[in-house]
Amino acid sequence: MILNLIPVKRALFLSLSLWLGSITLHPYVSKAAVRAVGSTPDIAWLMKEVGGAEIEVQSLLKGTEDPHYADAVPDFIRKVAHADIVCAVGLELEVGWLPRVLSRSGNSKIQSGGLGFCEVGVGVKTLERPTGNIDRSMGDVHPLGNPHFWLSPVSMKEAAVVVADKLSKIDPAHSQHYQANLRKLHSHLDQLVHDSKRVLAPILKKNPASKVLEYHREFTYLFQLYGIPTIGSIEEKPGVPPSAGRLLQVARQAQSSDVKLIIGTDFTPLKPLEKVSEVSGIPIWTTPISLQPSKGIVDYLNFHRTLVKGLADRLASN
């Protein structure tokens, strides 16, 4: 009986070997025409909305970290090594780390200035563009303007045009597809702004003198779009921790300026916020400012609605 089973075992082994060989000879091939990488989850989302089924997108950052500061880790390098296109926020937001990632990837297509690289910020009407001489004593100043534009759906519309044009050049066969997706995205973002203004308008009308204070100028585009008055930032120089004297000065200014809310991100240092709040009596609100896929925050439209509602609720209650 045992001898009779040997041919059967050999046949099974041969069948298994052929099946494993077929996997090796015919690896999975993505249906997507373009392999894409965004520096942040928000830019990756924008790329996917424009690219649709024709692109496969990954993000470098997770959305939980300060996008000014990151390391050229092996995972980032691996992701861009085989990319057809890499899109960054630009306006020097990622200048401290992304160039190292690109240069170490060995991928000539996605180097700065190449066909496969884009900075979407070049299409955005920037705010707070400095004039005159700029040097490091002024802090982390961005000569091309404030790079934190993605909290404004209007700015995201402008950035999406850059993405669509770049994808059309890389993959001209699907250019009409990208342009059609761009028009659809613009419509969704227009509706988002309309809905958000309806949420905020009654609160701002009821308390027109109410102001807000942010730690770093990350909410500037949001405030400008919806007409939310602000007295500026707790930081005196961007990227430089404020001194005790600065914190006291800002707290007193906030008290006398009818500031209703101190706003920071989920990676803002808490101690400066707490000190200003302690002196002024003004409440603190910290919130994500980017999509965070690991926490289930994956859709920009829903994220923005949640952000606006959170802001409206806190302004109404203070």
N, C-alpha and C positions, 0 to 999 in steps of 0.2 A: 504493500500500500504506500509506503513512504517513497519508494522509487517511482511510483506512478505520478506522484505529486511534483517531482522535479521539473518536468517539462512545463507544467502549469505555472510554477513559480518563475521559471525563465521567461515564459510568455508575458506574465504580469510585469516582470522587471523591464522587459523590452518595451512594453507599452508605456510604462511610466517614464522611461528614458526618452522615448520619442515625444511624449507630451511635454516634459521639461525642456527638451530641445526646441520645441515649437515656441515656448515662451521666450527663450533666448533669441531665437531667430526673428520673432515678430513682437518686439517690445511695444508697449502702449504708446500711442501717438496722440497728443492732444489735438482736438478738433480746432482749437484756436489758431489763427494765422499768426498772431503777434504775441510774443512773451514780453510782458510789461512789468515794471517795478515803479512804485511811487515811494517817495521818501517818507511820507506820513500816511496814516490810514485815510485821511480826508482827500488827499491827492489821489491815492489808489482808488477810492470810491468814485471820484470824478472821472478817472481814466476808464473805469469799468462802465460807468453810465454812458460815456461817449462811445467806447469800443464795443460794448455789448458782447455777443457771442464770439466775435472775431478776435478777442484778446483774452489772455489769461493774466491776471494781475496779482502781484504780491506787494506788501508794504514792508518797509524796513523798520520804522519805528512802530511802537505798539499804541501810541496815543496817551500813554500814562506818564511819559517823561517830557522834560523840557526839550523842545526840538533844537534849541541853540546848542545843546551839549549832548554828544553821543560819542561812542568809540567806533573805530573801524573794525568791528568784530568779524570773525570768520563767517558768521551767518550772513551778514550784510554782503560781504565779498562774494560768497557763493551765490546769493540771489541775483546779483547784477552780472555775474560772470557769463551767463548764458542769455541775458536779456536782449531783446531787440530795441527796447526803448526804456529809458529811465527818466521820469519826470520829478522835479523837485519844486518846492515852494519858490525857491530863489530869493532874490533881494538880499542875499548874503545870510539868510537864516541858517543854512546848513554849512556855511563856509568852514567851520571849525572841524568838520568830520567827513562830509560827503566826498570832497576831492580825493581824500586818502582811500576811501572805499573804491572809487572809480579807478584810480591809478593802479591799485593792487589787484584788480579783477582780471587784468589781461584781456579785456574786451575792448577792442579799438572802436567799435560802433558807438559806444555810449559815453565816450570821453567828452568833456566840455568842448563845445564847438562842433561836435560830430552830428551826423544825421539822427542818431538814436538818443540824443540827450536834449531835454527841454527844461527850461525854468518857466513855470506857468506865470510867475509874478511879472514877467515882462509885459503881459497883456493887461495888467491891472492898473487902474487909476489909483496910485498910492497916496496915502496921507502922511503927514509929518515928515516930509522930505526936507532934510536940513540944508541950510545955505551957509556959504562962507567956508572957512577953513575947518577941517575936521581932524582931530587927533585922538589918541587913546586916553588922554586925560578927561575926555568928555564921556567916558564909559563906552558901552557897547552900542554905539550909534551906527545906524544903517544909512549909508549915504544915498541909497536909492529909495528910501522911504520905509515906513513901518511894514514889516513883512507878515504881520498877523492878520491877514485879510480874510482868511477862510470863514470867520464867523459872520461875514456878510454874504448872503446869497447873491447879491448884485456883483460883488467881486468874484464870486465863484462862477458866475455866468461869463465874465471876462476871461477868467482862467481857462474855462472849458473851450473857448475858441482856440486858444493856443494848443490845447490837447488835440482837438479835432484836426487842425491844420497839420500838426506833426504826424498824427496817425495816417492822414491822407497821403503824406509824402512817403512814409515808410511802406504803406500798404495801399497803393493807388487803386488796386482792384476793388477795394471796399470803400472808397472815398464817399460815395453816395450814402452808404450805410452810416458812416460816421457823421456826416452832415445832417442826416435825418434824425439820428439820436441826439445830436446837439440841439436841434430845434425843439425836440420833445423835452429835453432837460431844461432848456430856457423857459419853457412854458411852466414846468413844475416849480422852478425857482421863483418865477414871477408870482405864482399863486401862493407860494410860501411867504413871500414878503407881504402880499396883500393880507393874508390871514394873520400874520404876526402883528402887523400894524393895527388890525382890529382888536387884538388882545391888549396891546399896550396903550392905545390911544385914550381910552377912558381914564386910565390911571394917571397918565401924564397930564391930561386936561384937568383932572381934579386937583393935582398937586404940581402945578407948573414950575414952582420954585425948587422942588426937590432935586437933589443932586446925588451923584454916586462918586465913589473914590476907588480906584483900582491900585493894585500893588505895582504891577508892571503894565506897560501899555499894550496889553493883549486884547482888550475889548474895544479899542478905539473905533474900529470899523462898524462894530455892532451898535455902539452908542451914536455914531454919526448917522447911520442909516435910519434909526428909529427916533432920532431927536431926543436922546436921553442926556440931560445936562450932567456934566462931570467937572470936577475941579482938578483932574489930572491923576497923577500917580504918587504913591508913597515913595518910590525910588526918586532920588534927586537926579542921579545919573543912571541910565539904563544898564542893568547887569551888575551894578555896584551896590552891595548891601548898605542900606541907609543907616546913618549914625543915630545915636540916641537923641542928639539935638534936632536932627531932621524929623524923627518920629514925633517928638513933642511939638514941633512947629506944625507939622501936617495935622496932628490931632486937634490943635487949637483952631487951625484954619477950617477944618471940617466941621467943628462945633459951630463956628460963626457963619458957615456958608449953607446951612440947612441940608447937610449931607445925610441921607437916610440909610445908606448901605455901603459897607466896605467890601469890595469884591476881590477874590483871588482865585487861582486855579487849584486843582488838586495836587499840584507840585510846588505851589508857592510856600516859602518858609513861613511857618505859623507865628513865630515869636513877634516879628514886626507887626503883623496884623493884630495880634492880641494886645500889644502895647498901645497901638493907636486906638483900638476899641476900648481898652481900659480907661484911657485918659478922656476920650471923647464921649463914651457911652453909646457909640454907634455899633449896631450889630454887624457881624461878619457873615459873608456867604462865600463858600468855595465851591467850585463847579468844574467838571471836565470841560475842556475847550476843544477836544478832538474826539473823533470816533475811537472807541476802544473795543475792538472785536473780542478780546479775551473776557470782557464783561458784558458782552451781548449788545454793545452799542455799535451797530453796523450800518445804519442808514442815516445819511446826513439830514434828510428831510424830517424824520422823526426826532433826531437829535436836536435839531434847531428848534422845533416846536417845544420840546421839553425844556430847553434852555430859556426860551422866551417866556414860557409859562412860569418857570421857577423865578425868573427875574420879576415878572409882573406880580406874582403872589407876594414876594418880599417887599416890593415897593409899596404895595397896597396896604400891607400890615404894619408899616413903620411910619 
